[in-house]
């Protein structure tokens, strides 16, 4: 919170120093893949945007959005349809931030353009896709033994989601980051096993990457995406930020990653 106030007043150097120390402490406690760590990276990217350090801002924003994508994937595969809708409504600022960054801070950066488009494609119709590809539909086409494998996957995901939300206190004297990493590895292995049994599961589990989408676009054609977003100004105080941009900065301050 102090770093955010320093950013708002233009003291970017002190804000950067505080956030570097804060991020280092988060890494020790949560690891570098936890949503809270990603929020700290987002906060630092705002500092760099405001101070004109665009390459550094892009690097941190990219990593923050990758962490958000992992969280989104877990939410869509464990929660209910209502949970999915709430999650998307609370995290619209992620897409706004990616597009705003490319248009207003890095308009000539090809990598920033790819970041904005990738973020858009990852969120386009994602809730509807998750509902259409529900585990109930996939489960109905599996054998009894394969259904047990799907149950193991669901259990591992539930444990990962619970541990992520609970935080380090849930592990007692254990290493939180290592336990999360171990569960992520378990989920990944089970997903590969289920994917070998179900073509439908393989189809819905493929990561959304820009390069893969480019390959299926016919030659001599162009993909045009229409998107409504809210711009934001990292130099402005939180209370002066419009809509989703303000929610983003408030979320960073609160450590909100739900």
C-alpha positions in Angstrom: 0.0 0.0 0.0 2.9 2.4 0.8 4.4 1.6 -2.6 1.1 2.4 -4.3 0.9 5.7 -2.6 4.5 6.5 -3.6 3.6 5.6 -7.2 0.6 7.9 -7.1 2.8 10.8 -5.9 5.5 10.1 -8.5 8.1 8.7 -6.2 8.8 5.7 -8.5 12.2 4.9 -7.2 11.1 4.3 -3.6 8.0 2.5 -4.8 10.2 0.2 -6.8 12.6 -0.5 -3.9 9.7 -1.4 -1.6 8.1 -3.7 -4.1 11.3 -5.5 -4.9 11.7 -6.3 -1.2 8.0 -7.2 -0.9 8.1 -9.5 -3.9 11.2 -11.2 -2.5 9.4 -12.0 0.7 6.4 -13.3 -1.2 8.7 -15.6 -3.2 10.0 -17.1 0.0 6.6 -17.7 1.4 4.3 -18.4 -1.6 6.7 -19.2 -4.5 6.7 -17.5 -7.9 3.6 -19.2 -9.2 1.0 -18.1 -6.6 -1.6 -15.5 -7.5 -0.5 -13.1 -4.7 3.0 -13.1 -6.2 1.4 -12.3 -9.6 -0.5 -9.4 -8.1 2.8 -8.0 -6.7 4.3 -8.2 -10.2 1.2 -6.4 -11.6 1.7 -3.7 -9.0 5.4 -3.3 -10.0 4.4 -3.2 -13.7 2.2 -0.2 -12.9 5.2 1.5 -11.3 7.3 0.9 -14.4 4.5 2.1 -16.7 4.3 5.3 -14.7 8.1 5.9 -14.7 8.5 5.1 -18.4 10.4 1.8 -18.0 8.2 0.1 -20.6 10.3 -3.1 -21.3 10.4 -3.9 -17.6 6.7 -3.2 -17.3 6.0 -5.6 -20.2 8.0 -8.4 -18.7 6.3 -8.2 -15.3 2.8 -7.8 -16.9 3.4 -10.8 -19.1 4.5 -13.0 -16.1 1.6 -11.7 -14.0 -0.9 -12.6 -16.8 0.6 -16.1 -17.1 0.0 -16.7 -13.4 -3.5 -15.4 -13.8 -4.1 -17.8 -16.7 -3.0 -20.7 -14.5 -5.4 -19.5 -11.8 -8.2 -19.1 -14.4 -7.7 -22.6 -15.7 -7.9 -24.0 -12.2 -11.1 -22.0 -11.4 -12.8 -23.2 -14.6 -12.0 -26.8 -13.9 -13.0 -26.9 -10.2 -15.8 -24.3 -9.7 -19.5 -24.1 -10.6 -20.8 -22.1 -13.5 -21.8 -19.4 -11.0 -18.2 -19.4 -9.7 -16.9 -18.9 -13.2 -19.2 -15.9 -13.8 -18.2 -14.2 -10.6 -14.5 -14.8 -11.2 -14.7 -13.3 -14.7 -16.6 -10.2 -13.5 -14.0 -9.6 -10.8 -11.0 -10.0 -13.1 -12.0 -8.1 -16.2 -9.2 -5.6 -15.4 -6.7 -8.2 -16.6 -7.8 -7.9 -20.2 -8.2 -4.1 -19.8 -4.7 -3.8 -18.5 -3.1 -5.9 -21.3 -4.9 -3.9 -24.0 -4.4 -0.5 -22.4 -0.6 -1.3 -22.0 -0.2 -2.1 -25.7 -2.2 0.9 -27.0 -1.0 3.6 -24.7 2.4 2.5 -23.5 3.9 0.2 -26.2 2.0 0.8 -29.4 5.0 -0.2 -31.6 5.9 -3.3 -29.6 5.0 -6.5 -31.4 5.4 -8.5 -28.2 3.0 -6.2 -26.4 0.5 -6.6 -29.3 0.8 -10.4 -29.0 0.3 -10.1 -25.2 -2.9 -8.1 -25.7 -4.3 -10.5 -28.3 -3.4 -13.6 -26.4 -5.1 -12.3 -23.3 -8.2 -11.5 -25.3 -8.3 -14.9 -27.0 -7.8 -16.6 -23.6 -10.9 -14.9 -22.2 -13.2 -14.9 -25.2 -16.2 -17.1 -24.5 -14.2 -19.0 -21.9 -17.1 -19.4 -19.5 -19.3 -20.8 -22.2 -16.6 -23.1 -23.4 -16.1 -24.4 -19.8 -19.8 -25.1 -19.5 -20.0 -26.9 -22.8 -17.0 -29.1 -21.9 -18.2 -30.0 -18.4 -16.7 -33.0 -16.7 -20.1 -34.6 -16.6 -20.2 -34.7 -20.4 -16.7 -36.2 -20.6 -17.3 -38.6 -17.8 -20.3 -40.1 -19.4 -18.1 -41.4 -22.3 -15.4 -43.0 -20.1 -15.1 -46.6 -18.9 -15.5 -47.4 -15.1 -11.7 -47.5 -14.7 -11.2 -44.3 -16.6 -13.8 -42.6 -14.4 -11.7 -43.5 -11.4 -8.8 -41.7 -13.0 -11.0 -38.7 -13.6 -12.0 -38.8 -9.9 -8.4 -38.7 -8.9 -7.8 -35.7 -11.1 -10.8 -33.9 -9.6 -9.5 -34.7 -6.1 -6.0 -33.4 -6.9 -7.5 -30.2 -8.3 -9.6 -29.7 -5.3 -6.6 -30.1 -3.0 -4.6 -27.6 -5.1 -7.4 -25.1 -5.1 -7.9 -25.4 -1.3 -4.2 -25.1 -0.6 -3.8 -22.1 -2.9 -6.6 -20.2 -1.2 -5.6 -21.2 2.3 -2.0 -20.1 1.9 1.1 -21.1 3.9 -0.8 -21.5 7.2 -2.4 -24.7 5.8 1.0 -26.4 5.6 2.1 -25.8 9.1 5.9 -26.3 9.2 5.9 -27.6 5.6 7.2 -25.8 2.6 4.1 -24.2 1.0 5.7 -23.5 -2.4 7.0 -27.1 -2.7 3.6 -28.6 -1.7 1.8 -26.5 -4.3 4.4 -27.5 -6.9 4.0 -31.2 -6.1 0.2 -30.9 -6.4 0.6 -29.1 -9.7 2.8 -31.9 -11.0 0.3 -34.5 -9.9 -2.5 -32.6 -11.7 -0.5 -32.3 -14.8 0.4 -36.0 -14.9 -3.3 -37.0 -14.3 -4.4 -34.6 -17.0 -2.1 -36.3 -19.5 -3.4 -39.7 -18.5 -7.1 -38.6 -18.9 -6.2 -36.9 -22.2 -4.9 -40.3 -23.5 -8.3 -41.8 -22.7 -10.6 -39.0 -23.9 -10.3 -37.0 -27.1 -12.9 -34.6 -25.8 -10.8 -33.9 -22.7 -7.7 -33.3 -24.9 -9.5 -30.8 -27.0 -10.7 -28.7 -24.0 -7.4 -29.0 -22.2 -5.2 -27.5 -24.9 -3.6 -24.3 -23.8 -4.7 -21.2 -25.7 -1.6 -19.9 -27.5 -1.5 -17.3 -30.2 0.9 -19.3 -32.4 -1.5 -22.3 -32.5 -4.4 -20.0 -33.5 -2.3 -18.4 -36.2 -1.6 -21.8 -37.8 -5.3 -22.5 -38.3 -6.1 -19.2 -39.9 -6.3 -19.7 -43.7 -3.7 -17.9 -45.9 -4.6 -14.5 -47.3 -7.1 -13.9 -44.4 -7.0 -11.7 -41.4 -8.4 -12.2 -37.9 -10.2 -9.1 -36.6 -11.3 -9.0 -32.9 -13.7 -6.4 -31.5 -13.2 -5.7 -27.8 -14.6 -3.2 -25.3 -12.1 -2.1 -22.7 -11.5 0.6 -20.1 -8.3 2.5 -20.2 -6.4 3.4 -17.1 -3.6 5.7 -16.0 -1.0 4.2 -13.6 0.0 7.8 -12.7 -3.4 8.7 -11.4 -4.7 7.9 -7.8 -6.9 4.9 -7.3 -10.0 7.1 -6.7 -9.5 8.7 -10.2 -9.3 5.4 -12.0 -12.3 4.4 -14.1 -14.1 1.2 -13.4 -12.1 -2.0 -13.9 -8.8 -0.1 -13.7 -9.6 1.1 -10.2 -10.6 -2.4 -9.2 -7.3 -3.7 -10.4 -5.3 -1.4 -8.2 -7.6 -1.9 -5.3 -7.1 -5.7 -5.8 -3.3 -5.3 -5.7 -3.6 -3.3 -2.5 -5.8 -5.9 -0.8 -3.8 -8.8 -2.1 -7.1 -10.0 -3.6 -6.7 -13.0 -5.9 -10.1 -14.7 -5.6 
